[in-house]
Amino acid sequence: MKLPSKFARLGGVVALVGCCALAVAFAGSATAAAGPATITFKESNKGSTFRYVDVAPQAKKEGEVSPGDELVISNPLESGGKKIGHLRALCVATNSAKKFINVTFICTAMYVLDGKGTLAAQATLKVGKDVKGAIVGGTGSYAGARGTFLSTELSNGSGNNTTITLE
């Protein structure tokens, strides 16, 4: 994924947010009633898009962030080299910082899984940290889904390893 220079360090984090959606594809028709399921997968950074929205008051210097600034993220989801859906996420900064790495974002995401349904997720995002979050609902095959996810960036920067645990 190609990012503006001031956000180059954020590239891996953007993929971390989206990676939990891949696990859902492996869950098949798992729902809250189907019992616990643990899914692990890799999400590639290839094909992701990222936009930073500097809302008023706008930053005076490159790299500064203020509360309310947003990240808009879109990631294609793949399994076995095939596209299985996509992620759409919006993250909002909750603090001011002169360096992007010191900002905490609250993220809401929707994972659209082709022909299966959607999963809603929420997470706190801090650059350079593992992303831990909650699966808070779903539609279609995932109606009533609940659970958690953990995403960690691969050391080579090619993507992320993620584990989703549906309850």
Secondary structure, DSSP 4 states (H G I P E B T S, - for coil): ----GGGGGGHHHHHHHHHHHHHHHHTTT--GGG--EEEEEEEE-TT-EEEEE-PSSPPSSTT-B-TT-EEEEEEEEEETTEEEEEEEEEEEE-S-BSSGGG-EEEEEEEEEETTTEEEEEEEEEETTS-EEEEEEEESGGGTT--EEEEEEE-TTSSEEEEEEEE-
